[in-house]
């Protein structure tokens, strides 16, 4: 029996010129409005006290992207505010898991998370698709290399 070859062809873009040109477009031109609506619906559900795990995951994703964009230099002056928003969301999530997935906010946490989402919205207005892809790569790398804070499931 022959040895299986280790050669694997690299993936190629079907239209590399369009991919390059789209990298220079801003995210707001690309029609990312649906994602922003989903983010704001999740914040609203959290504010009303009816948020579920999916809403919390949506907010976590948005704040992770905001931090990655800040690392790329977009909104770098808001580093402390983004850290405060992530700390507040972490605290809410930990409490929510302990209370049977009932996420309740304190006033300071709501203020911090709202500011974090405002920063994220402002970042999206000036971000290009290339920067967004780089930010997604940073988030994936952080999770893959286990440098992200993990909210553990409740054990019984």
N, C-alpha and C positions, 0 to 999 in steps of 0.2 A: 504494500500500500504506500502510495506516495505521500510525502510530507506536504501538509497544506501550506500554501504560500502566505507569508505575513504581509504581503503588499495589499494595501487598501487605497483605492483612489480617493483623493481629497474632494470634498463636496464643492460644487461650483454654483455660482449664482446664475439663474437662467438669463438675466438681463443685467450685466454688471454696470453698464452705463447708467441705466435708470436708478440702480442702487446707489451709485456715487452721487448723482444729481439729487436724489431724495435725501441724502445725508445732510445736505446744506439747507433743506427746508426747515422752518421752525415747526415745533410740535403743534402749535395752534393752527397752522395751515394744514396739518395732516389729519385734522378732524378727531382730536382726542377728547372732544366734549363729553362723549358717553362715559369715559373713565372719570372725569371730573364730577359728573352727576352722581355716579355710583359712590364716589368718595364723600360727597356732601350728604347723600342719603344715609350713609353709614354714620356720619357725625351726628346727624339729626336724630337717628334712632338711639344713639348713645346718650345724647342730651335728654331725650324723653324717657330714658330708662328701659327701653324695649329692645336694646341691641342684643344680637345673638353672636355666636362664635364667628360666623361669616362676616358680620359687620366689623368686628374687632380685627379680623385678618385683613380686611380691606384697608382699614386705617393703618395697621402695622405696615402693610406694603407701601402705602403712600408715604409714610414717614421714613421708611427705609430708602426709598427713591430720593426723597428730599435730602437725606444725609449723604447719599452717594453723589448727588449733584453738587452739594456743598463741598465735598472733597475734590470735585473736579473744578472748583473755583466759581461756581454759579451760586451766589448768595453766601459767600464765605463769611461775611460779617455777621451772619445769623447763626453761627455755630453753637453758641450757648443756648439760644432759644430753641433750636432743634433738639439739643440734648435734653433740655428741660421737658419738651413735649414727649420725647421718647421715654424718659423716666416716669412721667405722669401716666402714660399709656401702659407701661410695664406694671406700675402699681395697681392701676384699675384692672388689668388683666389677671394679675395674681389674686386680687380680692375676689374677682368674678368667678374664678375657678373654685376657690374655697367656698363660695356661696351658690354652688350648683348652677354655674353659668348665668348668674344675675349680675350684670355689670352696672355698678352705681358710681357716679362721679362725685368728687368733691369740687367746690367752686374753683380752687386754684388749679386743679387738674384740667377742668373744662377750659379755663383760660389758656393754659399752656398748650393743650391739644389744638384749640382753635387757632392760636398763633402759628403753630407748626403747619397746619393746613393752609393758612393764608400765605405763608412763606412758600409752601409747595406750589400753590396756584401761581404765585408770582414767578417762580422758577420756570414753570411750564410755559409762560408767555415768552420767555427769552431763550428757551432751550431748543437746540436743533435735534433732529432725529439721531444724528451721530452721537451727540452727548447723551441722549437717552439710552442708546444701545450700550455706551460705555458705563453708564450708571447701572444698568441691569447686570452687566458683567461683574461690576463691583459687588452688588448685592448677592449674586449667585456665588461668587468666590468667597464672600464672608460666611455664607451659610454652609457651603461645601467644606470649608476649612475650620468649621466649628468655632468661629469667633463671634457669632451672634448670640445674644442673650436668649435663652430658650425658656418659654413659659411651660412648665411641666404640667401634664395632665394630673388630675386628682386621682390618687391611688386609694383604693378601698380595702 
